[in-house]
Amino acid sequence: MDAFRYKAIDERGRLRRGRTEAVNAADLETRLSRLGLDLIDYRELKASRHDAGRGGIRRVDLITFCFHLEQLIRAGVPILEGLADLRDSVGNRRLREVTAALIESIEGGRNLSGAMADFPAVFDPVLVSLIRAGEQSGRLTAVLAKVIENLKWQDEQAALTRRLLMYPAVVGVVLTATLVFMMIYVVPQLLSFLSNMGQALPLQTRALIAFSRFFSQYWYLVFGLPLAAAGSAWIAVRASPEFAQRFDAWKLRLPVLGPIARKIIVTRVCTVFSIMYTSGITVLECIRASEEVAGNRAVGRALRDAGRMIQDGGGISASFAASGLFPPLVVRMLRVGENAGALDEALDNVSYFFTRDVQESVDRLQAMLLPTMVIVLGAFMLWIVVSVFGPLYDLFTHVKI
């Protein structure tokens, strides 16, 4: 939906100005007429960087919104009245506008899931599918409770992913800054003194001199080539779906980080699959939703292939095993749950197991990074000390007093 700035008059002839969202100008006029306003003029607003994505709506705001809506519906308050209460009490301006648009859509005859589908940047397809299943089954409060649980889990996974990426990034910045400072400022001053001593320099000192000169003269290549490679990969990923899929598959094969990323994706897929399946959504729709939340094109294609096999009559566990991307433990647990008629419990067990495994893996990785950083910095400093002070020691030992 697009945002519009409008001027209208109410039933008493007073001029009203405001901002709302609509599909087009005709939809804008219809929405305003439901509010008792006659459209005079309007202007379509361009999406700004602030309005991109969720437009300032944090996940915690969405959790609070769904929690309050679930409590109001559970207490017997009609949806329209509950949304009106939320519109008047919510603190986030963007979420307040979205809530007002939901009320207008529902007053126009749409259901809650259909109204939410107009805001895919705020309510993702998985959430909309869950709400739709709750409306069809008459278990909207139970489904909203699952939605809240899923949003909280997503928030935890996002925090875990930030922990996983932030620490190596900080370590890399520290190592790079130390390298740049030593090679450009400290080492050249020390080595210029050694070069003027007139004596033969050992191999490690000559290597340090060569490395320092190369770094000082071609530092733009040292930093530019990795950035150019990253930029080229980014362009190729956006331009070629086949390359993007191979790139995502390569990321899963990276040492250390690859297995952790695979576990995070498996946890995400199984959690969403379980929540949607227990809400009454068909297996094929669960798989399609899992493709969207996987966040990896290689896994998405594997899930798509598994969906085709299931559609052709294959079993769920066999279809997942044929993809080759899911660990044997996942396949075994799915097979047991499928045979026992307790697939949702099997998926919950997989999610619980891999959530704990990912947390432990991240903790181990962070525990290893600090000693590794100390060792790398220590080895680097040892090389400098030996290369600089070794010749100085030799010089002083040959000095006759």
Secondary structure, DSSP 8 states (H G I E B T S, - for coil): -EEEEEEEE-TT--EEEEEEEESSHHHHHHHHHHTT-EEEEEEEE---TTTSTTTT--HHHHHHHHHHHHHHHHTT--HHHHHHHHHHH---HHHHHHHHHHHHHHHTT--HHHHHTT-TTTS-HHHHHHHHHHHHHT-HHHHHHHHHHHHHHHHHHHHHHHHHHHHHHHHHHHHHHHHHHIIIIIHHHHHHHHHTT-S---HHHHHHHHHHHHHHHSHHHHHHHHHHHHHHHHHHHHH-HHHHHHHHHHHHTSTTHHHHHHHHHHHHHHHHHHHHHHTT--HHHHHHHHHHHH--HHHHHHHHHHHHHHHTT--HHHHHHHHS-S-HHHHHHHHHHHHHT-HHHHHHHHHHHHHHHHHHHHHHHHHHHHHHHHHHHHHHHHHHHHHHHHHHHHHHHT---
